[in-house]
Amino acid sequence: MRRLTIRVKDGEGEEIRKIAEQYQAKNLMVQPLHDGELVTIHLNNQKVSKFIDSISSYPDAEINLIPRGIITLYPPQESAPDQVTDVSNRSPIEIF
């Protein structure tokens, strides 16, 4: 899973959040900035490239891709070892 932050113009943050929901993004957040909005998402590695393609109609968007993986865990704690074994490869855009 990768963490992406996307800075967009005012009013576009909710649109980006809705697109991210279509890719089953986790921990979606839209924050106001003094010159726009900041959208933070956590997305499956294999969906990163397609997501970026889908927001290409927002030419002023600035995308930051954190190059470290993130492992999402869900309660109960006893099932954590099984959850960690589902680690996917890097996205094609990271390899590029």
Accessible surface in RSA format (square Angstrom, percent):
REM  Atomic radii and reference values for relative SASA: ProtOr
REM  Chains: A
REM  Algorithm: Lee & Richards
REM  Probe-radius: 1.40
REM  Slices: 20
REM RES _ NUM      All-atoms   Total-Side   Main-Chain    Non-polar    All polar
REM                ABS   REL    ABS   REL    ABS   REL    ABS   REL    ABS   REL
RES MET A   1    42.33  21.9  26.83  17.8  15.51  36.9  26.94  22.9  15.40  20.4
RES ARG A   2    14.25   6.0  14.25   7.3   0.00   0.0   0.00   0.0  14.25   8.6
RES ARG A   3    90.79  38.1  90.79  46.3   0.00   0.0   8.31  11.4  82.48  50.0
RES LEU A   4     0.00   0.0   0.00   0.0   0.00   0.0   0.00   0.0   0.00   0.0
RES THR A   5    17.15  12.2  17.03  17.3   0.13   0.3  12.89  17.3   4.26   6.4
RES ILE A   6     0.00   0.0   0.00   0.0   0.00   0.0   0.00   0.0   0.00   0.0
RES ARG A   7    61.62  25.9  61.28  31.2   0.34   0.8  23.22  31.7  38.40  23.3
RES VAL A   8     0.37   0.2   0.02   0.0   0.36   0.9   0.37   0.3   0.00   0.0
RES LYS A   9   106.60  52.0 104.29  64.0   2.31   5.5  57.17  51.5  49.44  52.7
RES ASP A  10   105.42  73.8  83.94  83.5  21.49  50.8  34.96  82.3  70.46  70.3
RES GLY A  11    52.80  65.1   0.00   N/A  52.80  65.1  37.73 103.5  15.07  33.8
RES GLU A  12    36.39  20.9  36.39  27.5   0.00   0.0   9.82  19.0  26.57  21.7
RES GLY A  13     0.00   0.0   0.00   N/A   0.00   0.0   0.00   0.0   0.00   0.0
RES GLU A  14    81.52  46.8  81.12  61.4   0.40   0.9  52.37 101.3  29.15  23.8
RES GLU A  15    80.92  46.5  77.65  58.7   3.27   7.8  34.03  65.8  46.89  38.3
RES ILE A  16     0.00   0.0   0.00   0.0   0.00   0.0   0.00   0.0   0.00   0.0
RES ARG A  17    55.82  23.4  55.82  28.5   0.00   0.0  15.27  20.9  40.55  24.6
RES LYS A  18   115.94  56.6 113.79  69.8   2.15   5.1  58.62  52.8  57.32  61.1
RES ILE A  19    30.42  17.3  30.42  22.7   0.00   0.0  30.42  21.9   0.00   0.0
RES ALA A  20     0.00   0.0   0.00   0.0   0.00   0.0   0.00   0.0   0.00   0.0
RES GLU A  21    82.20  47.2  67.80  51.3  14.40  34.3  25.09  48.5  57.11  46.6
RES GLN A  22   129.54  72.4 103.96  76.0  25.58  60.9  42.00  89.4  87.54  66.4
RES TYR A  23    44.81  20.9  43.19  24.6   1.62   4.2  23.11  17.4  21.70  26.8
RES GLN A  24   108.34  60.6  96.51  70.5  11.84  28.2  55.91 119.0  52.43  39.8
RES ALA A  25    11.33  10.4   0.00   0.0  11.33  25.8   0.00   0.0  11.33  30.0
RES LYS A  26    80.24  39.1  77.46  47.5   2.79   6.6  33.30  30.0  46.95  50.0
RES ASN A  27   105.01  72.4  80.07  77.4  24.94  60.0  28.61  68.9  76.40  73.8
RES LEU A  28    51.48  28.7  21.84  15.6  29.65  74.5  21.84  15.3  29.65  79.8
RES MET A  29    84.74  43.9  79.79  52.8   4.96  11.8  57.29  48.7  27.45  36.4
RES VAL A  30    40.39  26.6  13.61  12.3  26.78  64.5  13.61  11.8  26.78  72.6
RES GLN A  31    71.47  40.0  71.12  52.0   0.35   0.8  13.78  29.3  57.68  43.7
RES PRO A  32   117.73  85.8 100.88  92.0  16.86  61.3 101.49  83.8  16.24 101.0
RES LEU A  33    64.64  36.0  45.39  32.5  19.25  48.4  52.75  37.0  11.89  32.0
RES HIS A  34   182.01  99.5 136.81  95.1  45.20 115.6 109.74 113.1  72.26  84.1
RES ASP A  35    78.53  55.0  57.37  57.1  21.15  50.0  34.63  81.5  43.90  43.8
RES GLY A  36     0.45   0.6   0.00   N/A   0.45   0.6   0.34   0.9   0.11   0.3
RES GLU A  37    31.64  18.2  31.64  23.9   0.00   0.0   0.77   1.5  30.87  25.2
RES LEU A  38    43.47  24.2  43.40  31.0   0.07   0.2  43.40  30.5   0.07   0.2
RES VAL A  39     0.00   0.0   0.00   0.0   0.00   0.0   0.00   0.0   0.00   0.0
RES THR A  40     3.43   2.4   3.43   3.5   0.00   0.0   2.04   2.7   1.39   2.1
RES ILE A  41     0.00   0.0   0.00   0.0   0.00   0.0   0.00   0.0   0.00   0.0
RES HIS A  42    27.11  14.8  27.11  18.8   0.00   0.0  17.06  17.6  10.04  11.7
RES LEU A  43     0.00   0.0   0.00   0.0   0.00   0.0   0.00   0.0   0.00   0.0
RES ASN A  44    55.00  37.9  53.35  51.6   1.64   4.0   8.71  21.0  46.29  44.7
RES ASN A  45     4.38   3.0   4.38   4.2   0.00   0.0   0.00   0.0   4.38   4.2
RES GLN A  46    89.57  50.1  77.11  56.4  12.46  29.7  43.53  92.7  46.04  34.9
RES LYS A  47    62.38  30.4  62.38  38.3   0.00   0.0  42.10  37.9  20.28  21.6
RES VAL A  48     0.00   0.0   0.00   0.0   0.00   0.0   0.00   0.0   0.00   0.0
RES SER A  49    25.46  21.5  24.17  32.3   1.30   3.0  23.57  50.2   1.89   2.6
RES LYS A  50   136.02  66.4 133.47  81.9   2.56   6.1  77.49  69.8  58.53  62.3
RES PHE A  51     0.00   0.0   0.00   0.0   0.00   0.0   0.00   0.0   0.00   0.0
RES ILE A  52    32.87  18.7  31.53  23.5   1.34   3.2  31.53  22.7   1.34   3.6
RES ASP A  53   101.22  70.9  91.11  90.7  10.11  23.9  26.60  62.6  74.62  74.4
RES SER A  54    43.99  37.2  18.54  24.7  25.44  58.6  30.58  65.1  13.41  18.8
RES ILE A  55     2.61   1.5   1.17   0.9   1.44   3.5   1.17   0.8   1.44   3.9
RES SER A  56    87.03  73.5  58.97  78.7  28.06  64.6  42.92  91.4  44.11  61.8
RES SER A  57    90.12  76.2  59.68  79.6  30.45  70.1  56.43 120.2  33.69  47.2
RES TYR A  58    34.50  16.1  28.31  16.1   6.18  16.1  15.40  11.6  19.10  23.5
RES PRO A  59   120.23  87.6  85.04  77.5  35.19 127.9  94.03  77.6  26.20 162.8
RES ASP A  60    69.89  49.0  59.73  59.5  10.15  24.0  21.43  50.4  48.46  48.3
RES ALA A  61    23.64  21.7   2.96   4.6  20.68  47.0   2.96   4.2  20.68  54.8
RES GLU A  62    93.34  53.6  88.62  67.0   4.72  11.2  36.46  70.5  56.88  46.4
RES ILE A  63    61.91  35.2  31.01  23.1  30.90  74.5  31.02  22.3  30.89  83.8
RES ASN A  64    87.78  60.5  84.68  81.8   3.10   7.5  15.90  38.3  71.88  69.5
RES LEU A  65    52.25  29.1  29.60  21.2  22.65  56.9  29.66  20.8  22.59  60.8
RES ILE A  66    65.49  37.3  65.44  48.8   0.04   0.1  65.49  47.2   0.00   0.0
RES PRO A  67   109.15  79.5  89.88  81.9  19.27  70.0  90.31  74.6  18.83 117.0
RES ARG A  68   186.40  78.3 182.70  93.1   3.70   8.8  59.00  80.6 127.40  77.2
RES GLY A  69    50.40  62.2   0.00   N/A  50.40  62.2  18.11  49.7  32.28  72.3
RES ILE A  70    55.20  31.4  47.83  35.6   7.37  17.8  51.56  37.1   3.64   9.9
RES ILE A  71    94.35  53.7  69.47  51.8  24.88  60.0  72.33  52.1  22.03  59.8
RES THR A  72    38.48  27.4  21.62  21.9  16.86  40.2  23.50  31.6  14.97  22.6
RES LEU A  73    92.58  51.6  68.54  49.0  24.05  60.4  68.54  48.1  24.05  64.7
RES TYR A  74   110.36  51.5 105.87  60.2   4.49  11.7 103.55  77.8   6.81   8.4
RES PRO A  75   123.35  89.9 100.51  91.6  22.84  83.0 105.34  87.0  18.01 111.9
RES PRO A  76    80.09  58.4  75.41  68.7   4.68  17.0  80.00  66.1   0.09   0.5
RES GLN A  77   154.03  86.1 138.24 101.0  15.79  37.6  49.37 105.1 104.66  79.4
RES GLU A  78   144.29  82.8 118.40  89.6  25.89  61.7  76.20 147.4  68.09  55.6
RES SER A  79    33.46  28.3  30.46  40.7   3.00   6.9  32.18  68.5   1.27   1.8
RES ALA A  80    23.15  21.3  23.12  35.7   0.04   0.1  23.15  32.6   0.00   0.0
RES PRO A  81    90.25  65.8  78.80  71.8  11.45  41.6  87.03  71.9   3.22  20.0
RES ASP A  82   109.35  76.6  99.17  98.7  10.18  24.1  28.30  66.6  81.05  80.8
RES GLN A  83    44.81  25.1  30.64  22.4  14.17  33.7  30.62  65.2  14.18  10.8
RES VAL A  84    58.29  38.4  57.13  51.7   1.16   2.8  57.39  49.9   0.90   2.4
RES THR A  85   110.33  78.5  79.08  80.2  31.25  74.5  70.23  94.3  40.10  60.6
RES ASP A  86   127.90  89.6 102.62 102.1  25.28  59.8  30.99  72.9  96.91  96.7
RES VAL A  87   103.95  68.4  73.71  66.7  30.24  72.9  76.79  66.7  27.16  73.7
RES SER A  88    39.73  33.6  22.49  30.0  17.24  39.7  26.14  55.7  13.59  19.0
RES ASN A  89   118.52  81.7 110.48 106.8   8.05  19.4  23.43  56.4  95.09  91.9
RES ARG A  90   133.95  56.2 125.69  64.1   8.27  19.7  34.19  46.7  99.77  60.5
RES SER A  91     0.00   0.0   0.00   0.0   0.00   0.0   0.00   0.0   0.00   0.0
RES PRO A  92    78.49  57.2  72.05  65.7   6.44  23.4  74.57  61.6   3.93  24.4
RES ILE A  93    69.29  39.4  56.49  42.1  12.80  30.8  60.30  43.4   8.99  24.4
RES GLU A  94    36.70  21.1  10.02   7.6  26.67  63.5  14.20  27.5  22.50  18.4
RES ILE A  95   117.56  66.9  93.42  69.6  24.14  58.2  94.84  68.3  22.72  61.7
RES PHE A  96   211.15 105.6 159.60  98.9  51.55 134.1 176.49 107.0  34.66  99.2
END  Absolute sums over single chains surface
CHAIN  1 A     6336.2       5229.7       1106.5       3514.5       2821.6
END  Absolute sums over all chains
TOTAL          6336.2       5229.7       1106.5       3514.5       2821.6
